[in-house]
């Protein structure tokens, strides 16, 4: 099951379409994401988490709400049982083709638990796939859990996800 809300058409008509700068550079997202699968690569160095890797994980649902008025836009991707594995938020509308700066967290049970403080800046970047059926993103300036007080990690996490 997939839930996708895209609320941009009327914003473009009002002249509010803007691409957003995407934040600092990080790893490039993989391009081989399968349907309902997160393909990722990461290099994160810190006191309690070191190293990097590549992988994929089946994820079942996604929710996309574009930026409207005072509400932040967000992308959530869920694993089995409805647990959020990816949560990203952004303060400019995502318009295809385009890129927006994001912040959020990645919580994969076998490899990564890192994120930004919910009051922090937008240091990552999010784009819609050229095919229109998913997203690619890269996050930098991540922290170990708890994300507001945890150690900042050197490196980045990048991924792509394709919905049905």
N, C-alpha and C positions, 0 to 999 in steps of 0.2 A: 504494500500500500504506500502511496506517495501523496503527500500534501504539498502543493506548491502554490503560493500566492504571489503573483507578480503585479505590482500596482504602479506601473510607470507611464503608461500611455498618456494619460491626461497631464502628467507633469511636463512631458515634452511639449505638448500643445501650449502650455503656459510658459515655455522657455526655460524651464528649470532643469533641463538635462545638462549634466556636466560630468566629466569623466573622473575627477578625483585623481590625485597623484599617486597613489599606491604605497607610499611610505618608503622605508629603507629597503635596500636590496637584500635578498636572501637566496636560498637555493631555488632553482627553477623547479616547478611542479612536474611530476611525471606526465607523460602523454598517453599512457597505456591503461587508462582506467576502464574496467569492465562495468557492466550494468549492475547497479546496487553494490558497488565495490569501491572502497577507498584505496587508492594506490598512493604510497607515500615514500618519501625519502627524508632523512634527518641527520643532522650533526649538531648535537647539543652537549656542551661540556660544562660541568659544574661539580660541586663537592659530592653530591649524592647521585648524580646521573652523568655518566660519561659515555662518549662514543657516538655511534650513529648506526645507520642501517637503512635498508629499503624493505618494503613489504607491501602486503595488501591485506585488507580485512573486509569481510562481508558486512555491509551496513544496510539496514532495511528501509528506512524512511527518511524523508527530508522535509523541511519546512523553510520556505523562503518568503520573507516579507520585506519589500523594498522600503527605502527611507521615505517617510511621509511627514510633512509638517514638523512637529517637535519630537516625534517618535523616531528612535534609531531604527535603521534597517537591521535585519538579522538573517542568518543562515544557521540552521541546526540540522545535524545529521545524526541519526539514532541507530544504535545497535539493537540486538535482540532484547526483548522485554521493554523497549521504549527508553532505554538509558541513553542520554545525550553523550555522544563521543566527540563531536565537534560542535562548538558554539562560537559563532563569529558575529560581531556587530559593527555597523558602519554608520557614519553621519552624513553621507551624501548619497543621492540616488545612484544605483548601478544601472547603467544604460549600455546596451550592446551596440557595437563593440565598445568596451570601456573597462575601466579599472577603478576600484575604490580602495581607500585605506581602511584597514580593519584592525580590531583587537578581539581577543577571545581566548579559548582554551582548546586543547587536544587531550583527550583522556582515552588512551588505548590500553586495554588490560595487559597486553604482553610486552609493551615497549615504552610508551611515552605518557607522562602526566605532567603537562606544563601549560602555562597560560599567562595572561596579562591580568593585572588588577583591573577590576571593573571601572575604576575611576582614572585609569591610565590613558595614555595617548594611543593613537591609531598608527601602529608601526608596521603592520603587515599589509598585504595586498590581495584583493579578490577580483577575479574575472569570471565571466560566463564562458563556457566552452564554445568554440566556433559553431558546433552542431546545435547549440541551444538546449542541450539535454543534461546539463551539469555545470560544475564549477571547478576552477583551479585556484589555489591560494598558496601563499607563502607567509609564514609568521616569523618575525625576529623580535629580539628583546623579551623573550619569554622568561618566566620565573618558575622555580620548583614550587609545588604546593606547600603551604597555602600561597596563592598567587600574589597577594598584596605584600606579604612579609617574607616569602621565600627568596632564596638566592637567585640572582639573575644568571641566566645561562648564556654562554657564548654559543653562537651558531644559529641555526634556524630549522624549521620544519616546513615541508612543502608537500602538497597533495593535490589529487584530483578525484572527483566523485561524479559518476554518471547515474542519473535516475532513469526509471522506465519511461 
